[in-house]
Amino acid sequence: MSYHLDPDKDRNEAYAVIPMPAELRGTSGCWTGWWTVTRNGVPVRHYPPKDHDFAERFATDPAYRQQLTNKKEDV
């Protein structure tokens, strides 16, 4: 699966969770198993292997995304 924008993809399904693409991992093995959340094909957030459930929640729950945004503003 590519993380690049797919013009045929439904725009209403903007978020997707994919394994971190090799071109984002580089040569280091420390990123193996990480998850990437994409929006319209563009990587927006990365999660470690143990947090796949949080990656799925970020991709499917607008209220959760808003909650994370509010936390950053409060800091």
Backbone bond lengths (Angstrom), bond angles and torsions (degrees), N, CA, C in turn:
res aa  C-N    CA-C-N  psi(-1)  N-CA   C-N-CA  omega(-1)  CA-C   N-CA-C  phi
1 M - - - 1.451 - - 1.519 108.96 -
2 S 1.305 116.09 133.63 1.456 121.27 -179.77 1.519 110.05 -92.05
3 Y 1.316 117.00 149.61 1.452 119.75 175.84 1.525 110.64 -92.31
4 H 1.327 117.12 -1.54 1.453 120.66 -179.55 1.528 110.74 -75.43
5 L 1.333 115.84 151.69 1.455 123.15 -178.31 1.525 111.11 -56.99
6 D 1.322 116.29 130.08 1.459 122.75 177.15 1.517 107.81 -107.10
7 P 1.331 118.92 109.63 1.466 120.86 -176.81 1.523 113.60 -64.69
8 D 1.335 117.40 -18.32 1.460 120.24 179.50 1.523 112.81 -87.54
9 K 1.321 117.24 -6.76 1.464 121.05 -177.86 1.521 110.69 -76.97
10 D 1.304 116.19 141.31 1.461 122.55 178.45 1.518 109.94 -61.59
11 R 1.321 117.69 123.69 1.472 122.04 -177.76 1.527 112.27 -67.22
12 N 1.325 118.07 -20.54 1.460 120.79 177.91 1.523 111.64 -73.29
13 E 1.306 117.00 -18.11 1.459 121.61 176.80 1.522 107.78 -104.90
14 A 1.309 115.40 66.39 1.461 121.43 -170.60 1.525 113.30 -72.87
15 Y 1.332 119.18 -33.38 1.456 122.16 -173.76 1.519 111.37 -99.11
16 A 1.337 115.42 142.85 1.459 121.29 176.39 1.526 108.11 -145.71
17 V 1.324 116.52 151.72 1.466 122.60 175.63 1.521 107.04 -112.81
18 I 1.332 115.10 123.09 1.460 120.49 -178.39 1.533 108.82 -133.49
19 P 1.336 117.41 157.30 1.467 118.55 171.41 1.526 108.61 -61.46
20 M 1.330 116.99 143.50 1.460 120.01 -177.66 1.529 109.59 -57.32
21 P 1.339 117.50 123.25 1.461 120.68 -179.24 1.528 111.90 -63.50
22 A 1.318 116.04 148.32 1.466 121.91 -177.69 1.519 111.83 -57.50
23 E 1.329 118.08 -36.78 1.469 119.42 -178.06 1.526 112.33 -69.08
24 L 1.330 118.55 -17.34 1.460 121.36 174.95 1.525 111.87 -91.51
25 R 1.340 116.92 -23.98 1.469 121.32 -178.07 1.512 112.49 -77.11
26 G 1.312 117.39 -31.03 1.454 120.14 -174.96 1.516 110.71 73.41
27 T 1.311 116.74 -156.51 1.467 120.93 -176.30 1.521 112.69 -91.05
28 S 1.315 117.02 -11.74 1.461 120.34 -179.03 1.526 110.22 -72.97
29 G 1.303 116.81 138.63 1.450 121.40 178.46 1.520 113.70 -83.83
30 C 1.340 117.24 -3.47 1.461 119.98 -175.78 1.524 112.58 -70.61
31 W 1.316 118.94 -16.38 1.473 121.77 -178.66 1.528 112.33 -93.11
32 T 1.308 118.11 2.26 1.460 121.24 -179.61 1.519 110.57 -60.96
33 G 1.312 116.45 130.80 1.454 121.65 178.08 1.518 114.70 88.85
34 W 1.316 118.28 -5.20 1.470 121.08 -179.94 1.524 110.32 -71.51
35 W 1.323 115.54 156.29 1.460 123.24 -179.89 1.524 110.01 -112.24
36 T 1.312 116.15 141.81 1.452 122.38 178.16 1.520 108.50 -116.99
37 V 1.327 116.29 129.69 1.462 120.99 172.53 1.522 106.11 -96.60
38 T 1.325 115.32 127.77 1.456 120.03 178.70 1.525 109.41 -113.38
39 R 1.315 114.97 152.08 1.464 121.40 173.43 1.515 106.22 -125.22
40 N 1.318 115.19 117.91 1.465 121.02 -175.38 1.523 111.17 52.43
41 G 1.330 116.37 37.35 1.452 121.76 176.41 1.514 115.69 85.81
42 V 1.323 118.19 -3.29 1.462 121.99 -178.46 1.533 109.03 -103.88
43 P 1.341 118.40 127.08 1.463 120.37 179.40 1.530 111.20 -61.73
44 V 1.350 116.30 130.06 1.458 120.15 -179.78 1.524 113.44 -121.18
45 R 1.333 117.07 -20.77 1.465 119.21 -177.17 1.527 109.04 -160.28
46 H 1.343 116.54 147.58 1.462 122.00 179.40 1.522 109.16 -122.94
47 Y 1.331 115.28 144.07 1.466 121.88 179.36 1.517 110.24 -130.56
48 P 1.348 117.22 143.21 1.462 120.28 177.63 1.534 110.11 -69.44
49 P 1.332 116.27 164.96 1.469 120.49 -175.72 1.531 114.36 -52.49
50 K 1.327 117.31 -38.50 1.469 119.75 -176.00 1.533 113.06 -74.15
51 D 1.323 118.36 -11.60 1.468 121.69 -175.81 1.527 113.94 -107.71
52 H 1.331 116.52 31.30 1.468 119.72 178.49 1.527 111.27 -57.84
53 D 1.340 117.58 -36.00 1.460 120.57 179.54 1.532 111.55 -64.12
54 F 1.335 117.75 -36.11 1.468 120.16 176.60 1.531 111.18 -69.51
55 A 1.329 116.38 -36.11 1.465 119.96 176.55 1.528 110.17 -62.42
56 E 1.330 116.57 -44.66 1.473 120.55 178.07 1.527 110.72 -63.08
57 R 1.320 116.10 -40.72 1.469 119.31 179.56 1.529 110.84 -64.90
58 F 1.338 116.63 -42.16 1.458 120.25 178.34 1.523 110.59 -60.08
59 A 1.330 116.80 -39.10 1.461 121.23 -177.27 1.526 112.87 -74.04
60 T 1.328 117.87 -24.81 1.467 119.53 -172.27 1.518 115.04 -114.19
61 D 1.322 118.53 -11.60 1.459 121.06 -172.92 1.534 111.57 -119.91
62 P 1.346 117.79 98.81 1.471 120.17 -179.78 1.529 113.09 -58.85
63 A 1.323 118.13 -34.36 1.464 121.00 179.66 1.533 110.59 -65.29
64 Y 1.326 117.04 -37.71 1.465 121.00 177.56 1.527 110.42 -65.33
65 R 1.334 117.36 -43.94 1.470 120.59 177.08 1.526 110.48 -59.51
66 Q 1.319 116.78 -42.02 1.461 120.83 179.34 1.534 110.72 -64.59
67 Q 1.321 116.30 -40.30 1.461 121.15 178.63 1.528 110.56 -60.12
68 L 1.339 117.55 -42.85 1.466 120.64 178.64 1.530 111.25 -65.51
69 T 1.307 116.64 -37.44 1.461 121.12 178.34 1.520 110.31 -64.94
70 N 1.319 117.00 -42.74 1.471 121.00 179.32 1.524 111.39 -63.87
71 K 1.332 117.43 -36.32 1.462 120.79 178.82 1.517 110.74 -62.98
72 K 1.327 117.60 -40.40 1.458 120.66 -180.00 1.513 110.90 -65.83
73 E 1.327 118.25 -36.07 1.455 121.96 -179.66 1.517 111.38 -70.32
74 D 1.338 117.52 -31.40 1.457 121.98 -178.30 1.526 112.80 -74.01
75 V 1.299 117.80 -20.25 1.472 121.70 -174.95 1.506 111.47 -73.38
